[in-house]
């Protein structure tokens, strides 16, 4: 009887063509839009590139020119310099073509049109040039003129004082987390199928539920068959979602691809069981339950960083428990752990957390939906 | 007015779900505003750097002083994993460990690999901190050459490095920055919330009105199709108006702002976008999808449009190609008007009028598309009836 019900559940899911189509279309369309929107943001705006700056020399002295030339040379130059006059420099600044104007009127100062990290670096550069002047002037004041050349050489020396012991990431692009969250969202959208499983087994929620309750099949049998059928369908959607993102959009998730597939399938099952649990609570109408489910899902997705990538980091500082209990954050974290950590310790923790959620939601769903006989509704 | 009344009755029956959507999306909106406002302030001013001083000498303390000037120094985190997460999510920009023996090596004239550092992104923040550290090492070396002993060289470097260059901020006269930053951030995220709430609430009610039985009954009644459509549009506009007003009033109350001057343009901008949300709901409902599909479509439209048009990610960070595609969507013009009012891009009456005008044009186009779809569907249906 279980297999019979399971077969029909799968047929039912497949016949909901409109829903299946949208569930498939959802990651395809959103993933493509994400790719278009974030494709080059990381490399263009987050990674360091030479900062365009205009240099205006009103004093006529060439003291700093050598320093600027050094800063603007080479493949990893700090500055991309345009020597110009005051008027043109301002035009370039307001047109956004340079981030600041370094003015040499005997001393150096900076003009900017806004605040930000690039402007801070420019301030640092100008401070450095002024500092050199201070040190050299001190050398002159102390009568150490013979040492002048050595001091200048020491100040201009390109030192590598930092030994990098950074953690390694397969893909450090911070925008890839939007795709992790997209997968998590598709998984949580599976809660709608779980919700359908719960309501279609309740006689007061649907005609199908009334017929099922009236039939001699034990409730547990048709419920578990329906749940398994929905999980299988959702699992297939998740596999297609990851495949599209990885192989069509060529998103580099980082980490072991097989484990990414496994985590995605498991997250789909989590979504279905979450919907099943919410659907089994109380006797509210399907519309209200689906409104609760969807709006809560969106809040969870927001807290996981779907709309604002840095929210998860902020929560890790202010309220880390939210990240630990938010199922959407757990799902996206599982992909993140595969990308960031070479060992699977944290990934396994996330998988175990998902498994616990699946178990708890299923057990609670079954407990809440049992003993709801047709006569008792 | 039967259609108008019937539609409001259906909307009333959907009220409990509507309240859930409004409350939760309002919460999301407020969270977005608060988080973004803080982020803006932090990004512009300070870097967050984890510093661990294992050497604890005058030299190491001098470098800690230099790093902490104008930045936020954070104590070492509990675990390596916490540090990795913080570096990835940029809640920490850089981590520096000053190892034992740092002072000895520095005094001996060594300049390579003096500090152990961690970062994930080769970002501007990373470059900034490394430049700062390099500057200290160079200056210390120069003072040592001038004959100062180690502690004097550290102190002198510290003093010399404390002097910041003068920075002058230039603004165009037309670029008066708005003082209502948090309110503008709230309005920046409003398109997502408006689209979600309006589509999720209006579509199910409109779908009920388009159900076969109800449509048959309406068709054989004495109501003219034009009157039916007008009543449906009026009821929808009333409903949208109530939702929009709720967000505008509560948004102002929570941000402690009274609408004056250019802020009325912000309000008008949001009204046009709310109306666009309404006509989009009318258009989608013409195809009478199921409620579950409406939910997915809502997320698709709202998230897609908001990501592409610069609601979630600032337009200034997006590539020219993406923005030229986004121009074909109303949310792009909505955000552009806000950026002009906020002073991010030069304000011009023509630019504002163009932004608002294009949004109005989108509303007109979708109204026409809805009417066209409605007419062709009914005409097709009548034709099918005749043929049968």
Boltz contact constraints between the chains, C-beta under 6 A:
constraints:
  - contact:
      token1: [A, 18]
      token2: [B, 293]
      max_distance: 6.0
  - contact:
      token1: [A, 19]
      token2: [B, 292]
      max_distance: 6.0
  - contact:
      token1: [A, 22]
      token2: [B, 293]
      max_distance: 6.0
  - contact:
      token1: [A, 22]
      token2: [B, 296]
      max_distance: 6.0
  - contact:
      token1: [A, 26]
      token2: [B, 296]
      max_distance: 6.0
  - contact:
      token1: [A, 26]
      token2: [B, 300]
      max_distance: 6.0
  - contact:
      token1: [A, 29]
      token2: [B, 300]
      max_distance: 6.0
  - contact:
      token1: [A, 30]
      token2: [B, 303]
      max_distance: 6.0
  - contact:
      token1: [A, 30]
      token2: [B, 304]
      max_distance: 6.0
  - contact:
      token1: [A, 33]
      token2: [B, 304]
      max_distance: 6.0
  - contact:
      token1: [A, 33]
      token2: [B, 307]
      max_distance: 6.0
  - contact:
      token1: [A, 33]
      token2: [B, 308]
      max_distance: 6.0
  - contact:
      token1: [A, 36]
      token2: [B, 322]
      max_distance: 6.0
  - contact:
      token1: [A, 37]
      token2: [B, 307]
      max_distance: 6.0
  - contact:
      token1: [A, 37]
      token2: [B, 308]
      max_distance: 6.0
  - contact:
      token1: [A, 37]
      token2: [B, 322]
      max_distance: 6.0
  - contact:
      token1: [A, 40]
      token2: [B, 319]
      max_distance: 6.0
  - contact:
      token1: [A, 41]
      token2: [B, 317]
      max_distance: 6.0
  - contact:
      token1: [A, 45]
      token2: [B, 317]
      max_distance: 6.0
  - contact:
      token1: [A, 46]
      token2: [B, 121]
      max_distance: 6.0
  - contact:
      token1: [A, 46]
      token2: [B, 123]
      max_distance: 6.0
  - contact:
      token1: [A, 47]
      token2: [B, 122]
      max_distance: 6.0
  - contact:
      token1: [A, 48]
      token2: [B, 122]
      max_distance: 6.0
  - contact:
      token1: [A, 48]
      token2: [B, 124]
      max_distance: 6.0
  - contact:
      token1: [A, 48]
      token2: [B, 127]
      max_distance: 6.0
  - contact:
      token1: [A, 94]
      token2: [B, 172]
      max_distance: 6.0
  - contact:
      token1: [A, 109]
      token2: [B, 166]
      max_distance: 6.0
  - contact:
      token1: [A, 110]
      token2: [B, 165]
      max_distance: 6.0
  - contact:
      token1: [A, 110]
      token2: [B, 167]
      max_distance: 6.0
  - contact:
      token1: [A, 111]
      token2: [B, 168]
      max_distance: 6.0
  - contact:
      token1: [A, 111]
      token2: [B, 170]
      max_distance: 6.0
  - contact:
      token1: [A, 112]
      token2: [B, 169]
      max_distance: 6.0
  - contact:
      token1: [A, 113]
      token2: [B, 170]
      max_distance: 6.0
  - contact:
      token1: [A, 115]
      token2: [B, 44]
      max_distance: 6.0
  - contact:
      token1: [A, 116]
      token2: [B, 44]
      max_distance: 6.0
  - contact:
      token1: [A, 117]
      token2: [B, 124]
      max_distance: 6.0
  - contact:
      token1: [A, 117]
      token2: [B, 125]
      max_distance: 6.0
  - contact:
      token1: [A, 118]
      token2: [B, 124]
      max_distance: 6.0
  - contact:
      token1: [A, 120]
      token2: [B, 128]
      max_distance: 6.0
  - contact:
      token1: [A, 121]
      token2: [B, 128]
      max_distance: 6.0
  - contact:
      token1: [A, 123]
      token2: [B, 165]
      max_distance: 6.0
  - contact:
      token1: [A, 123]
      token2: [B, 167]
      max_distance: 6.0
  - contact:
      token1: [A, 124]
      token2: [B, 131]
      max_distance: 6.0
  - contact:
      token1: [A, 126]
      token2: [B, 165]
      max_distance: 6.0
  - contact:
      token1: [A, 127]
      token2: [B, 164]
      max_distance: 6.0
  - contact:
      token1: [A, 127]
      token2: [B, 165]
      max_distance: 6.0
  - contact:
      token1: [A, 128]
      token2: [B, 135]
      max_distance: 6.0
  - contact:
      token1: [A, 130]
      token2: [B, 165]
      max_distance: 6.0
  - contact:
      token1: [A, 131]
      token2: [B, 160]
      max_distance: 6.0
  - contact:
      token1: [A, 134]
      token2: [B, 160]
      max_distance: 6.0
  - contact:
      token1: [A, 135]
      token2: [B, 142]
      max_distance: 6.0
  - contact:
      token1: [A, 139]
      token2: [B, 146]
      max_distance: 6.0
  - contact:
      token1: [A, 144]
      token2: [B, 146]
      max_distance: 6.0
  - contact:
      token1: [A, 147]
      token2: [B, 145]
      max_distance: 6.0
  - contact:
      token1: [A, 150]
      token2: [B, 145]
      max_distance: 6.0
  - contact:
      token1: [A, 151]
      token2: [B, 142]
      max_distance: 6.0
  - contact:
      token1: [A, 151]
      token2: [B, 145]
      max_distance: 6.0
  - contact:
      token1: [A, 154]
      token2: [B, 141]
      max_distance: 6.0
  - contact:
      token1: [A, 154]
      token2: [B, 142]
      max_distance: 6.0
  - contact:
      token1: [A, 154]
      token2: [B, 145]
      max_distance: 6.0
  - contact:
      token1: [A, 155]
      token2: [B, 138]
      max_distance: 6.0
  - contact:
      token1: [A, 155]
      token2: [B, 142]
      max_distance: 6.0
  - contact:
      token1: [A, 159]
      token2: [B, 111]
      max_distance: 6.0
  - contact:
      token1: [A, 159]
      token2: [B, 134]
      max_distance: 6.0
  - contact:
      token1: [A, 159]
      token2: [B, 137]
      max_distance: 6.0
  - contact:
      token1: [A, 160]
      token2: [B, 112]
      max_distance: 6.0
  - contact:
      token1: [A, 161]
      token2: [B, 114]
      max_distance: 6.0
  - contact:
      token1: [A, 161]
      token2: [B, 115]
      max_distance: 6.0
  - contact:
      token1: [A, 161]
      token2: [B, 133]
      max_distance: 6.0
  - contact:
      token1: [A, 161]
      token2: [B, 134]
      max_distance: 6.0
  - contact:
      token1: [A, 161]
      token2: [B, 137]
      max_distance: 6.0
  - contact:
      token1: [A, 162]
      token2: [B, 115]
      max_distance: 6.0
  - contact:
      token1: [A, 162]
      token2: [B, 117]
      max_distance: 6.0
  - contact:
      token1: [A, 162]
      token2: [B, 130]
      max_distance: 6.0
  - contact:
      token1: [A, 163]
      token2: [B, 113]
      max_distance: 6.0
  - contact:
      token1: [A, 163]
      token2: [B, 116]
      max_distance: 6.0
  - contact:
      token1: [A, 165]
      token2: [B, 116]
      max_distance: 6.0
  - contact:
      token1: [A, 165]
      token2: [B, 118]
      max_distance: 6.0
  - contact:
      token1: [A, 166]
      token2: [B, 118]
      max_distance: 6.0
  - contact:
      token1: [A, 166]
      token2: [B, 119]
      max_distance: 6.0
  - contact:
      token1: [A, 167]
      token2: [B, 84]
      max_distance: 6.0
  - contact:
      token1: [A, 169]
      token2: [B, 120]
      max_distance: 6.0
  - contact:
      token1: [A, 172]
      token2: [B, 120]
      max_distance: 6.0
  - contact:
      token1: [A, 172]
      token2: [B, 121]
      max_distance: 6.0
  - contact:
      token1: [A, 192]
      token2: [B, 292]
      max_distance: 6.0
  - contact:
      token1: [A, 287]
      token2: [B, 17]
      max_distance: 6.0
  - contact:
      token1: [A, 288]
      token2: [B, 16]
      max_distance: 6.0
  - contact:
      token1: [A, 288]
      token2: [B, 17]
      max_distance: 6.0
  - contact:
      token1: [A, 291]
      token2: [B, 17]
      max_distance: 6.0
  - contact:
      token1: [A, 291]
      token2: [B, 20]
      max_distance: 6.0
  - contact:
      token1: [A, 292]
      token2: [B, 20]
      max_distance: 6.0
  - contact:
      token1: [A, 294]
      token2: [B, 295]
      max_distance: 6.0
  - contact:
      token1: [A, 295]
      token2: [B, 20]
      max_distance: 6.0
  - contact:
      token1: [A, 295]
      token2: [B, 21]
      max_distance: 6.0
  - contact:
      token1: [A, 295]
      token2: [B, 24]
      max_distance: 6.0
  - contact:
      token1: [A, 299]
      token2: [B, 24]
      max_distance: 6.0
  - contact:
      token1: [A, 299]
      token2: [B, 28]
      max_distance: 6.0
  - contact:
      token1: [A, 302]
      token2: [B, 28]
      max_distance: 6.0
  - contact:
      token1: [A, 307]
      token2: [B, 312]
      max_distance: 6.0
  - contact:
      token1: [A, 310]
      token2: [B, 89]
      max_distance: 6.0
  - contact:
      token1: [A, 312]
      token2: [B, 89]
      max_distance: 6.0
  - contact:
      token1: [A, 313]
      token2: [B, 89]
      max_distance: 6.0
  - contact:
      token1: [A, 313]
      token2: [B, 91]
      max_distance: 6.0
  - contact:
      token1: [A, 316]
      token2: [B, 85]
      max_distance: 6.0
  - contact:
      token1: [A, 317]
      token2: [B, 91]
      max_distance: 6.0
  - contact:
      token1: [A, 340]
      token2: [B, 84]
      max_distance: 6.0
